[in-house]
Amino acid sequence: MQENKRKESKATQIVLITISVLFITLMLVIPLISVINNSLSEGVSFYFKSLQTEYVLSALKITLLATVIAAVVNSFFGIMAAWLITKFSFKGKQLLATLIDIPFSISPVIAGLAFIMTFGRLGWGSNYIDKINEFFGTNIQIVFAIPGVILATVFVTFPFVSREIIPVLNAQGKEEEEAAALMGASGFMIFRKITFPHIKWAFLYGIILCTSRALGEFGAVNALSKTRGETFTLPLEIDALYLSGSNDSITSAFAVSSILVFIAIAVIIVRNIVEFKAKKKLEHIES
Amino acid sequence: MKGHKIKKYIRKDRVIPGFDLTMGISLLMLSFIILLPLVSVLVFSFKLTPTEFFRLVTKENILNAFRTSILCSVIASFINCFFGMILAWVLVRYDFFGKRLLDGLIELPFALPTAVAGITLSKLYSDTGMLGKPLTILGLKVSYTKLGLTIALIFIGIPFVVRAIQPVLENLDSQYEEAAYILGASKAKTFFKVILPELRPALLTGFGLAFARGIGEYGSVIYISGNSAKEQTQVVSYIIMQKLNYVDYASATAIALVMLIISFFILLFINILQICQSRRTNHV
């Protein structure tokens, strides 16, 4: 590494670093500043007022509900799937790993469409929902209602936790767990005492990524949620405010956006801390 | 032979508990949350006759949307490969003030909600915006054009490329480089003949991921693109959403099926690349 650094001329270094900094400034930093700038263009009191409207508060509630459920469901799945994929060898493992990653590679709009085709009026699932409603005398709706929003959020964030844990467990190997199992420890005990300490940080980071994506999901939820003030999430509220077109509502849209920007920045900072801790642990093991 | 036997042994009697439980739960959740909804799309689209299917997906505006989405994603991914390569190189090889900040900022498009990115870019590049105003004076119109669309796709695609190249560059064995240097190759020649071939799979993976994301992108592009059929700035995701709003489920699923097939091939392509890459590193 050190020698590589010496070999390159100072001029190349300066040119490449300058290109990088300019690119990042133009493409990422200026947009970031402009969100804050736009959100404050009508003053601080307007900023706080636009965060407290009824629509925004309702959207905040729905968003938090969907996010918490998505984080819990996907954490549970993430641990199960990671344990399965890293501790055992079986046929079709690669296929399973690929299937879990599906939500990364398809358009969120298609995810929304998929739930409409399943539980909507034409979907096969709607018959079952109707029967359940008839039987219990309830009125559960999935599409264009809160359960649909939650399902869509779970769908798009599905692989986030497992994806963070799997590489860590793969690097760790399975000798420790095997030794513990041979000495008679139960599955849960092995997980709690041996596996979990290794994946602690990766697990936390997975949950954070899942949360940040769930808070900001737009395309999938947009297909499944149509009532402002009832089933709208924050990004949908931002969309509605921005498209209203008046200067005030556009400023409000940026004010609501700024909350999500602060969360995004917090996520990035936590990511750096987690990475730093992981690196330190690695050095600790090596020394 | 002996190794084979041991492998077989482990496969039969797993020492670590929990195989059945984790397999059951993983498959159940995967099936209900991911697979069943997607199968519903397939089932519905297979109800269409082939001629009907082709009639629906080959309408003028839908073909235009596919053209726009693919073209802009390809251009954005190429630009991202170029700058992503430089960024990864700078972050791995050099030390400078603010390096960690730069590294953290790369993650921003992952962490920022797409709708927020969308309205921000749209406002920024509008005729009165911070960047749009000087560009308009120069005679360059960005918002409501394919150029704007491409800029939005560059924004969301850059971390995919950087994060694909970075680890490979970090683990690159320096002895080939040193050998090339000692044998008298120039720096440029060393880069193009020794380093670049090693990075090619990672670069292609990054390209594939950015392209896959770009072609299905919705939130960050719909505001800046203007979604005009005449100007051909409608993207495929926008068309699907539009068909859903008109309750034209036949068209929506037909287009979605084409998109799913494209995604499938990109995923296959990336998986093959990654298997090649792990074979290569194991080989070394």
Interface residues (C-beta under 8 A of the other chain):
Chain A: M1 E3 N4 K5 K7 E8 S9 T12 Q13 L16 I17 I19 S20 V21 F23 I24 L26 M27 L28 V29 I30 P31 L32 S34 V35 N37 N38 V73 F76 F77 M80 A81 W83 L84 K87 F88 S89 F90 Q94 L96 T98 L99 I100 D101 I102 P103 F104 S105 I106 S107 P108 V109 I110 A111 G112 L113 A114 F115 I116 M117 T118 G120 L122 G123 W124 G125 L151 V154 F155 F158 K174 E177 E178 A181 L182 S186 G187 I190 F191 L209 S212 L215 G216 E217 F218 G219 N222 A223 L234 P235 L236 I238 D239 Y242 I250 A253 F254 S257 L260 V261 I263 A264 I265 V267 I268 I269 R271 N272
Chain B: K7 I10 R11 R14 V15 I16 P17 G18 F19 L21 T22 M23 I25 S26 M29 L30 I33 I34 L35 L36 P37 L38 S40 V41 V43 F44 F83 I86 L87 W89 V90 L91 R93 Y94 D95 F96 G98 R100 L102 D103 G104 L105 I106 E107 L108 P109 F110 A111 L112 P113 T114 A115 V116 A117 I119 T120 L121 K123 L124 G129 M130 L131 I151 I154 F155 I158 S174 E177 E178 Y181 K187 A212 R213 I215 G216 E217 Y218 G219 Y223 V236 S237 I240 M241 L244 Y249 A252 T253 A256 M259 L260 S263 I266 L267 N271
